[in-house]
Amino acid sequence: HFVKVRQIIKDLVERLEADARAERTQKDWCDEEMKSAVEMRDEQQSKVEEFTAKISAKEAERAQLEQEIAELSKEIAALKKALMEATELRQAESAENAKTVTEAGAGKEAVEYALQVLKAYYQGASLLQRSSYDPWVATNSSRAGNTVGDLAPEVFDTEYKGAQDSSKGIIGLLEVILSDFDRTGTTVDAAEVTAVGEFDTFKDENEGDTSSKEGLVETKEGEIEDIEDELVDLEGDLDNAKRLHEESIEELEGLHKQCVAGVETYEERTANRQKEIEALKEAHDILENWQS
């Protein structure tokens, strides 16, 4: 009977030792898988934080660029409005100057003609020449006894030369007026040239500033497009990191149930099994050596 019992004990010890080796292999596998899953969880968590931070930074950068574009757009609109208003004022001023010059020219021509007429008269030939009129003497007289010769008008003995003294004042005044017209035309022409130069300078500076700001807007809009492309990639990376993070957590939960959760730990189970094996071996030795 002892032989049979000893064989049973021997078989049981071998089975327990085989179980211990199998659990050792399982423990090593669990440790490796748990380590890998934890590293994956931590790595993906780090990536989630990294991509989230990058997305926030890119969104802030985009918002800043959008604000700068809005400010530049306002400045561009103000520049264009200023140029439009300056152009309207310049056109109105130019039209007024042209009208003034035309009127001054017309006035100058009229005064020059008047002076020509007056000078031709007062400084030229007399309005009337001395009369050589000889009255006709009738043989018969009038009822009053006057002959035709008696009734004839008196003959002037000097030439009529007009109001020479007054003419000097009139001509002098017209010459002053002529000078005013001439000066007006010259002054307005010069002012027009100056105004055109100032307007052209303002226009060139305005359009240059506008072009520069529009270039900045175009550049910043391109930067926003690049940022939006980067955001698409970052959001894809973030979604992928979140998915892998969730998968690693699920894997850890499964490994916990498989490798950790239970009535006793691996160390406790190993220790209890070892005690059982030692007890069985001791019983086997007792039965094998009970006659010695």
TILUM-458699 format. One record per residue (C-alpha): x, y, z. Coordinates in Angstrom, 2 decimals, always signed. Layout:
BEGIN
[[X Y Z]]
...
END
This chain:
BEGIN
[[+0.00 +0.00 +0.00]]
[[+2.80 +2.43 +0.81]]
[[+4.16 +1.95 -2.68]]
[[+0.90 +3.07 -4.21]]
[[+0.60 +6.04 -1.86]]
[[+4.17 +7.06 -2.53]]
[[+3.49 +7.00 -6.28]]
[[+0.41 +9.14 -5.84]]
[[+2.43 +11.61 -3.78]]
[[+5.21 +11.61 -6.37]]
[[+2.78 +12.25 -9.23]]
[[+1.12 +15.04 -7.28]]
[[+4.46 +16.72 -6.55]]
[[+5.43 +16.53 -10.22]]
[[+2.08 +18.04 -11.22]]
[[+2.45 +20.85 -8.68]]
[[+5.97 +21.60 -9.87]]
[[+4.75 +21.60 -13.48]]
[[+2.01 +24.04 -12.48]]
[[+4.61 +26.22 -10.78]]
[[+6.76 +26.29 -13.92]]
[[+3.72 +27.14 -16.04]]
[[+2.68 +29.92 -13.69]]
[[+6.24 +31.20 -13.70]]
[[+6.07 +31.46 -17.49]]
[[+2.65 +33.14 -17.20]]
[[+4.04 +35.54 -14.60]]
[[+6.93 +36.48 -16.85]]
[[+4.50 +37.02 -19.72]]
[[+2.20 +39.13 -17.53]]
[[+5.10 +41.23 -16.31]]
[[+6.32 +41.83 -19.85]]
[[+2.85 +42.66 -21.17]]
[[+2.05 +44.90 -18.21]]
[[+5.33 +46.75 -18.68]]
[[+4.69 +47.20 -22.39]]
[[+1.11 +48.36 -21.81]]
[[+2.18 +50.84 -19.11]]
[[+4.89 +52.25 -21.36]]
[[+2.38 +52.57 -24.20]]
[[-0.13 +54.29 -21.89]]
[[+2.46 +56.77 -20.60]]
[[+3.89 +57.42 -24.05]]
[[+0.49 +58.10 -25.58]]
[[-0.54 +60.23 -22.61]]
[[+2.60 +62.30 -23.17]]
[[+1.75 +62.62 -26.86]]
[[-1.82 +63.66 -26.05]]
[[-0.46 +66.42 -23.84]]
[[+2.15 +67.40 -26.44]]
[[-0.31 +67.57 -29.35]]
[[-2.88 +69.39 -27.21]]
[[-0.27 +72.02 -26.30]]
[[+0.82 +72.38 -29.93]]
[[-2.79 +72.77 -31.09]]
[[-3.40 +75.47 -28.46]]
[[-0.24 +77.30 -29.54]]
[[-1.18 +77.13 -33.22]]
[[-4.72 +78.30 -32.52]]
[[-3.34 +81.25 -30.52]]
[[-0.94 +82.04 -33.37]]
[[-3.81 +81.92 -35.87]]
[[-5.94 +84.20 -33.68]]
[[-3.05 +86.67 -33.44]]
[[-2.60 +86.66 -37.22]]
[[-6.33 +87.15 -37.74]]
[[-6.26 +90.14 -35.39]]
[[-3.27 +91.61 -37.21]]
[[-5.04 +91.12 -40.56]]
[[-8.14 +92.87 -39.21]]
[[-6.03 +95.83 -38.05]]
[[-4.17 +95.98 -41.37]]
[[-7.48 +95.83 -43.25]]
[[-8.74 +98.83 -41.28]]
[[-5.54 +100.72 -42.04]]
[[-5.81 +99.84 -45.73]]
[[-9.42 +101.02 -45.81]]
[[-8.41 +104.28 -44.12]]
[[-5.59 +104.80 -46.62]]
[[-7.89 +104.20 -49.58]]
[[-10.52 +106.52 -48.12]]
[[-7.91 +109.22 -47.55]]
[[-6.66 +108.87 -51.14]]
[[-10.20 +108.98 -52.52]]
[[-11.02 +112.11 -50.52]]
[[-7.71 +113.74 -51.47]]
[[-8.36 +112.87 -55.13]]
[[-11.82 +114.45 -55.00]]
[[-10.42 +117.58 -53.34]]
[[-7.59 +117.73 -55.87]]
[[-10.01 +117.40 -58.78]]
[[-12.25 +120.11 -57.34]]
[[-9.25 +122.37 -56.68]]
[[-7.90 +121.72 -60.17]]
[[-11.27 +122.53 -61.73]]
[[-11.52 +125.72 -59.67]]
[[-7.98 +126.72 -60.62]]
[[-8.68 +126.04 -64.28]]
[[-11.84 +128.16 -64.05]]
[[-9.94 +130.97 -62.33]]
[[-7.16 +130.88 -64.94]]
[[-9.70 +130.84 -67.77]]
[[-11.63 +133.74 -66.30]]
[[-8.40 +135.65 -65.65]]
[[-7.33 +134.99 -69.24]]
[[-10.66 +136.16 -70.59]]
[[-10.56 +139.24 -68.37]]
[[-7.00 +139.94 -69.44]]
[[-7.96 +139.74 -73.11]]
[[-10.92 +142.06 -72.56]]
[[-8.80 +144.63 -70.71]]
[[-6.03 +144.41 -73.31]]
[[-8.55 +145.06 -76.05]]
[[-10.11 +147.95 -74.15]]
[[-6.67 +149.47 -73.59]]
[[-5.89 +149.03 -77.25]]
[[-9.07 +150.85 -78.23]]
[[-8.60 +153.67 -75.71]]
[[-4.92 +154.16 -76.46]]
[[-5.62 +154.12 -80.17]]
[[-8.12 +156.89 -79.64]]
[[-6.48 +159.09 -77.02]]
[[-2.95 +158.70 -78.30]]
[[-3.86 +158.59 -82.01]]
[[-5.96 +160.60 -84.39]]
[[-8.62 +162.98 -83.10]]
[[-12.27 +162.03 -83.11]]
[[-13.06 +165.03 -85.34]]
[[-10.90 +167.04 -87.74]]
[[-11.14 +170.83 -87.96]]
[[-14.27 +171.69 -89.99]]
[[-13.92 +173.29 -93.49]]
[[-17.65 +173.85 -93.81]]
[[-18.65 +176.93 -95.77]]
[[-22.35 +177.72 -95.37]]
[[-24.46 +178.29 -98.40]]
[[-25.70 +181.86 -98.66]]
[[-29.14 +182.18 -100.16]]
[[-30.16 +185.24 -102.00]]
[[-33.38 +185.38 -100.13]]
[[-33.64 +185.75 -96.40]]
[[-36.01 +184.23 -93.84]]
[[-39.18 +185.87 -92.52]]
[[-37.05 +187.19 -89.68]]
[[-34.74 +188.74 -92.18]]
[[-31.92 +186.22 -91.53]]
[[-30.15 +184.73 -94.41]]
[[-29.06 +181.15 -94.63]]
[[-25.59 +182.23 -93.62]]
[[-27.02 +183.81 -90.51]]
[[-28.69 +180.52 -89.55]]
[[-25.62 +178.26 -90.20]]
[[-23.84 +176.67 -87.08]]
[[-20.61 +178.03 -85.79]]
[[-17.44 +176.38 -87.06]]
[[-14.91 +175.02 -84.37]]
[[-11.49 +176.45 -84.78]]
[[-9.72 +173.53 -82.87]]
[[-9.71 +169.68 -83.22]]
[[-11.70 +167.59 -80.65]]
[[-9.28 +165.31 -78.78]]
[[-11.56 +164.00 -76.01]]
[[-11.08 +164.07 -72.22]]
[[-7.33 +163.55 -72.22]]
[[-6.90 +164.12 -68.47]]
[[-9.61 +161.63 -67.48]]
[[-8.35 +159.10 -69.99]]
[[-5.05 +158.81 -68.14]]
[[-6.85 +157.67 -64.98]]
[[-8.98 +155.18 -66.88]]
[[-6.01 +153.71 -68.75]]
[[-3.98 +153.55 -65.54]]
[[-6.77 +151.74 -63.73]]
[[-7.17 +149.28 -66.60]]
[[-3.43 +148.64 -66.60]]
[[-3.65 +147.83 -62.87]]
[[-6.55 +145.49 -63.55]]
[[-4.58 +143.92 -66.41]]
[[-1.65 +143.35 -64.04]]
[[-3.99 +141.76 -61.50]]
[[-5.40 +139.41 -64.11]]
[[-1.90 +138.53 -65.28]]
[[-0.68 +137.96 -61.71]]
[[-3.77 +135.88 -60.91]]
[[-3.12 +133.57 -63.83]]
[[+0.56 +133.22 -62.97]]
[[-0.11 +132.71 -59.26]]
[[-2.84 +130.14 -59.82]]
[[-0.75 +128.28 -62.40]]
[[+2.13 +128.11 -59.92]]
[[-0.21 +127.01 -57.13]]
[[-1.63 +124.31 -59.41]]
[[+1.87 +123.00 -60.20]]
[[+2.69 +122.91 -56.47]]
[[-0.61 +121.24 -55.60]]
[[-0.11 +118.62 -58.33]]
[[+3.37 +117.84 -56.99]]
[[+2.16 +117.58 -53.40]]
[[-0.77 +115.40 -54.43]]
[[+1.45 +113.12 -56.51]]
[[+3.83 +112.73 -53.56]]
[[+0.94 +111.96 -51.22]]
[[-0.55 +109.55 -53.76]]
[[+2.75 +107.69 -54.24]]
[[+3.31 +107.39 -50.47]]
[[-0.30 +106.37 -49.87]]
[[-0.30 +103.72 -52.60]]
[[+3.12 +102.46 -51.47]]
[[+1.92 +102.12 -47.88]]
[[-1.29 +100.47 -49.07]]
[[+0.62 +98.03 -51.28]]
[[+2.97 +97.19 -48.40]]
[[+0.10 +96.51 -46.01]]
[[-1.76 +94.45 -48.61]]
[[+1.43 +92.41 -49.04]]
[[+1.54 +91.83 -45.29]]
[[-2.11 +90.74 -45.33]]
[[-1.40 +88.28 -48.14]]
[[+1.63 +86.90 -46.27]]
[[-0.32 +86.50 -43.03]]
[[-3.22 +84.85 -44.84]]
[[-0.71 +82.37 -46.28]]
[[+0.64 +81.74 -42.78]]
[[-2.91 +81.08 -41.56]]
[[-3.41 +78.54 -44.36]]
[[-0.18 +76.80 -43.31]]
[[-1.29 +76.80 -39.67]]
[[-4.67 +75.32 -40.60]]
[[-2.91 +72.55 -42.53]]
[[-0.70 +71.91 -39.50]]
[[-3.76 +71.90 -37.25]]
[[-5.37 +69.22 -39.42]]
[[-2.26 +67.06 -39.02]]
[[-1.98 +67.78 -35.28]]
[[-5.64 +67.00 -34.66]]
[[-5.18 +63.73 -36.54]]
[[-2.11 +62.94 -34.42]]
[[-4.03 +63.86 -31.27]]
[[-6.96 +61.61 -32.19]]
[[-4.56 +58.75 -32.90]]
[[-2.72 +59.30 -29.59]]
[[-6.03 +59.35 -27.70]]
[[-7.10 +56.12 -29.39]]
[[-3.83 +54.37 -28.57]]
[[-3.99 +55.70 -25.02]]
[[-7.49 +54.31 -24.56]]
[[-6.43 +50.98 -26.08]]
[[-3.46 +50.75 -23.71]]
[[-5.75 +51.43 -20.73]]
[[-8.16 +48.73 -21.91]]
[[-5.23 +46.34 -22.33]]
[[-4.02 +47.12 -18.80]]
[[-7.48 +46.45 -17.41]]
[[-7.56 +43.10 -19.18]]
[[-4.06 +42.22 -17.95]]
[[-5.03 +43.24 -14.45]]
[[-7.95 +40.85 -14.48]]
[[-5.81 +38.12 -15.98]]
[[-2.57 +38.62 -14.09]]
[[-3.26 +40.58 -10.92]]
[[-6.86 +40.32 -9.75]]
[[-7.75 +37.18 -7.76]]
[[-8.09 +35.69 -4.32]]
[[-4.34 +35.59 -3.82]]
[[-1.31 +37.11 -5.42]]
[[+1.23 +35.22 -7.47]]
[[+3.72 +35.37 -4.58]]
[[+1.16 +34.02 -2.10]]
[[+0.08 +31.27 -4.48]]
[[+3.70 +30.29 -5.17]]
[[+4.52 +30.20 -1.47]]
[[+1.47 +28.06 -0.63]]
[[+2.22 +25.67 -3.47]]
[[+5.81 +25.37 -2.35]]
[[+4.66 +24.51 +1.17]]
[[+2.37 +21.85 -0.27]]
[[+5.20 +20.37 -2.34]]
[[+7.52 +20.29 +0.65]]
[[+4.85 +18.64 +2.80]]
[[+4.23 +16.02 +0.14]]
[[+7.93 +15.33 -0.26]]
[[+8.30 +14.98 +3.47]]
[[+5.38 +12.52 +3.57]]
[[+6.90 +10.60 +0.66]]
[[+10.24 +10.32 +2.50]]
[[+8.50 +9.12 +5.67]]
[[+6.62 +6.42 +3.80]]
[[+9.67 +5.41 +1.88]]
[[+11.95 +5.15 +4.91]]
[[+9.50 +4.06 +7.60]]
[[+11.29 +0.68 +8.09]]
[[+14.79 +2.03 +8.32]]
END
